[in-house]
Each structure stands twice: as structure tokens, then as C-alpha cells.
Amino acid sequence: MKKIFFIFLFLSFCTENSAKIDEKKAFHYDTWLRTMGEIINIFEVRYYNEIDVDETMSRAIKGFAEQDPHSSFLDKKECKKLQEKMGGEFFGIGVVLPGDTKKDEEFIPIIEVVPGGPSDKAGVRPGDKIIQIDNDIVKGLDIDEIMSHLKGEKNTKVTLKVMREKNGEPITIEIMRDKIKDETALMYYFPEHKVYYLLLSIFSEKSAKNVQKILEQAIKDKSNGIIIDLRNNTGGLFDSAIDIASLFLPKGSDVVSTKDRSGKITGEWKTTRSPLKIPPHLPIFFIVNNYTASAGEILAGTLQIHAEKKDTGFIFILGNETFGKGSVQEVIPVNNDSAIKLTTALYFLPFNTSIQGKGVTPDFVIEYRTPPTETMRWVTLNYGKEKGLKGHIKPHDEKENKKEDKKEGETIPWKEKRLEILSNDYFIQNALNLIELFNLGHHAFSSELKSREKALKFLKGHYYIDTKIKAEEIKL
């Protein structure tokens, strides 16, 4: 009887709040709510098994609340986890996962592994596909549930089952949870090119200061260019992205605004300080990919638009089309210690530009070069090289000066590993080549690079990215 009373209290609450909706919709909702109450009552009285009202109602509301991938209902347990996530210390395994994972996915891919973190030490690699966490299959779990499975107390163990090869056997990896260092920025210098590089994996309180530091250092050293890598950057502190934009754009420049469903502006953000004095003809390349989302793509898109429309410097975007998350979510508390995460507005970049579902299209679009699989690497090593053949002849010098190979299983320090990854990064290689071409053009054809528009035309006219090579047969 108590359960039925609870249901009618719920119906009364919804009916009272329906006064805020127009009369036609209120009547429609009221009809469905009464139908729902009738069905629950029939199940309560006649269903063979006992009904768990809390779980049943939670599932029903979740179904209604999930109108888009980012709106959802948060029950008591989920609200508590969200509070823990927003404040305080937590421990995890150090991986970056896509935020758009659906419940019916067979696996969830690991986009990035935090260098030197627990997963990196355990042998987890970017591209590994998680199919099971401890005893729980990933299919049927949303991203918040997956993250809660991966987090836990320090020095507690979590077991992942991952797929690494398309048709290979699952690999089981045990990881010890630990505190994840705030490695939000990594800086490097390419001496042969005189180019500075900054990786921003997420926007933190220090991000704008790190960008300012590398800009000032590059200006001081009269470098040939700067690369700022926003790949896999899914956002972080929104204000940090505004602060970074302020380093490049005149004070008071539009960065982003929000509009509700009627098109009314609900918020506006502009640059808050005078920009740095960046020398003319210093090319700055931002690298993005399809996992650059939210504040990450807002920053890239805003700088691109200002550079195009107002010629605010030689800023170029390179990489893949970004994710396309241009929606705003609010967490609104409701009864029963629960809450709803609700999409309430859309972001708009300058000149009324929306990125929702579209993303930012780079000036230079680069497709991924698929790395060889483990099987192909093994085949190349054992059959694609003379030294892979059994009993191959070795030069006398090699016999005498044979160096001891690195022992199998010996791990490479993550700093060395990161440098190795950078040296083979196809996106960075393209950015470096474009900077070289830009500087060559500036010295040899200065009239053709007086504006960003002309520079873009020059670069695209003399540099080919993933262009199909045309060939014609000739007869000798």
C-alpha cells in the first residue's frame, strides 16, 4: 500500500509542475502519467514477482530523460558519484575514453594512455578495446558507469579484458589503481626545425600559463613556428579555454555564446586581457582530431574564425574534423536526492557559427595513417628482413662488436617512449613541413604571404597532404 501511495505522490508532483507547461501538453502528460500509474498498480497487485519500486521508477525516468546522448537521470548513487568526481581526490588507471559511448557498444576504445600512469606501466596501449572490467561486460554500461568501475581506492586492483587485434584473442591486464598526475601539458622543442611544441590533453588552471610560457619562449628565441596539440582534448575548465583565446585575440573579442531553443542568448564570453605581442609571420598550428571536443573545439574554432574574418595572425588548424559537441548541460537537483543532467542550450562561435553535430573543419585535413598490426610487425621482423632469416650471415664487425639487445619485457621509460612517439607522429611531421614551407615562402615570396588568406593559398598550392598521385602509362 505504501508503494502505491508513493506512486500517486509522484503523479501529484508531476501534475503540479505541469502547470509550467502549456495546457495542451499538460493534459497530454497528465494522461500518460495516469496510464503509467495504472500499469504500475496492476503490476504491484497481480505480477508474480515482487516489484522494486525505486529501481523500476529509476529505469522509467532514465528512459524519458535520455532524449539526447548528454541528457540523463541521475539517481541517489549516481549523484553521489558525481559529487565525488567534482571535488576531492580519486584514484584511477590513467586512460582517456571517448565521452560518446553508448550502452549497446560491444567495446570501448582507449584513446590515450596517461604517460607513466598505472595503465601505461601495466602495458595498456592506445587503441586497445575494453570488452570487460573485472566481471562486468562493457556492453550495457554507459560512460559514467564505466568510469565508476575504473575508479576506486589507491592500490586496489582492476582487471581489464581488451582486444588488441581484430581477430585476436582477448588479453587480460591487471592494473593497480593510483593517483593520476595532472599531466595536462607537455612541452618539447624540435631543434632541427626551431619549432616549439605544446601538448594540451585537457584544460586545467595552469593551461593558459603554459601556453603563455611557450609563446614567450618561442618569441624570445625567434623560433620558426609553434605547434599546439589539442588532439583528444575533450575540454576541462571552460574558463581556461577563454584565457587561452585571450592570448591571441584583441581584448573584448567574441569567443563563444550560448542560445536556448528559442534562439535567445543566455550567455556570452569575450577575451578578458590584451593579447601577447606575437611577431608578424610567426606561424602557429593547432592540431585537432575527432576526439577534440567541447571547450577544445570551441578554442580551435574561435581562433580559426577570427584568423579568417579579421586576419588576427597566422593561425592554422590541422588534423581531422573535430567531435562536434556544441551543447550545454546543466545538473538540476530534483526530489529523492536525485538530479537530471539536461541539455539546455547550444554553443555558438563568432558570426553565429554552430559546431553542434558538425565540429570544426581544419584548414589542412589529414587522415590517420593506420599503424601496422602486431601480426604484421612480427611478419616484417621475421620474414621482411634478411636479419630475420634463420642462420643469416653476419659481417665480421657485427660479430665482434655485437651490442647487447634490450632484454625482452624490459620497459622503456615513458619520457623516452613519448619522444619516440613524437618523432614518428604523422600529424606533427606535416605541421613541421608546413612551417618550413611557410618560412621559405616568407623569405623568398614575401608578397604572397602578406595575409593569412594569401599564406593559406600559398601553402595549399605548394604542399600536398594525402593527395592521390595521378599516373599515365607511356609506351617506350
PyMOL commands that set and color helices and strands:
alter all, ss='L'
color gray80, all
select helices_A, chain A and resi 2-20+23-46+53-65+76-86+118-122+143-150+207-220+238-246+295-310+374-383+386-388+396-400+414-423+426-444+446-449+452-462
alter helices_A, ss='H'
color red, helices_A
select strands_A, chain A and resi 72-74+91-92+95-96+108-109+112-113+129-133+136-137+157-163+171-176+178-179+185-190+195-200+225-229+254-259+265-270+284-288+315-319+327-334+338-349+353-354+364-365
alter strands_A, ss='S'
color yellow, strands_A
deselect
rebuild
show_as cartoon
